[in-house]
């Protein structure tokens, strides 16, 4: 069995002249090519993003809020506002300070 050659795909990045100069200078300091420098930085960012929690869509957030409201519905007392009670408590605390 022979080994197959590594297939490389280009990544296109556009930068302002100032951004390009900053990246080029950083690459020179590390004695790397700009391509190598940018690829390494991109791979490090990709690895960091893999461990980061996924951002929720607005629809997912709304669905979660709706589910929480449904779960709490049996515990609500008609005519009682927990928000109003919480605000009243906070205002009372603030006036005592």
C-alpha positions in Angstrom: 0.0 0.0 0.0 1.4 3.4 -1.0 0.8 6.5 1.0 -1.4 9.1 -0.6 -0.2 12.7 -0.9 -1.6 15.2 1.5 -4.3 17.4 -0.1 -4.1 21.0 0.8 -7.0 23.5 0.4 -6.5 27.2 0.3 -8.0 29.6 2.8 -8.7 33.0 1.6 -8.2 35.9 4.0 -8.5 39.6 3.2 -6.8 42.2 5.4 -6.3 45.9 5.3 -2.7 47.0 4.7 -2.3 47.8 8.4 -3.6 44.4 9.5 -1.3 42.7 6.9 1.7 44.5 8.2 0.9 43.6 11.9 0.5 40.0 10.9 3.6 40.0 8.8 5.7 41.6 11.6 4.4 39.0 14.1 5.2 36.2 11.7 8.8 37.6 11.2 9.3 37.8 15.0 8.4 34.1 15.2 10.5 33.3 12.1 7.5 31.8 10.3 5.8 32.5 7.0 2.6 34.5 7.1 0.7 31.4 5.9 2.2 29.3 8.7 1.6 32.0 11.3 -2.1 32.6 10.2 -2.8 28.8 9.9 -1.4 28.2 13.4 -3.4 31.0 14.9 -6.6 29.9 13.2 -6.1 26.3 14.4 -5.6 27.5 18.0 -8.8 29.6 17.7 -10.7 26.6 16.4 -9.5 24.4 19.2 -10.5 27.0 21.8 -13.9 27.3 20.1 -14.5 23.5 20.3 -14.6 23.7 24.1 -16.7 26.8 24.2 -20.4 26.5 24.9 -22.6 26.7 21.8 -24.5 30.0 21.4 -28.3 29.5 21.4 -30.4 30.9 18.6 -33.2 33.4 19.6 -35.7 30.7 18.8 -34.0 28.3 21.2 -33.9 30.9 23.9 -37.6 31.7 23.4 -38.4 27.9 23.6 -36.4 27.6 26.8 -38.3 30.6 28.4 -41.6 29.2 27.3 -40.7 25.8 28.8 -39.6 27.4 32.1 -42.9 29.4 32.2 -44.9 26.2 31.6 -43.0 24.4 34.4 -43.7 27.2 36.9 -47.4 27.7 35.9 -48.7 25.3 38.6 -46.9 27.3 41.3 -48.2 30.7 40.3 -50.8 32.4 42.4 -53.4 34.4 40.5 -53.0 38.2 41.2 -49.5 37.8 42.7 -46.5 39.2 40.9 -43.1 37.8 42.1 -41.4 40.6 40.1 -43.3 43.3 41.9 -42.5 41.6 45.3 -38.8 41.4 44.3 -38.7 45.0 43.3 -40.4 46.1 46.5 -37.8 44.1 48.5 -34.9 45.7 46.6 -36.3 49.2 47.1 -36.8 48.6 50.8 -33.2 47.4 51.1 -31.9 50.4 49.2 -33.9 52.8 51.4 -32.3 51.2 54.6 -28.8 51.7 53.3 
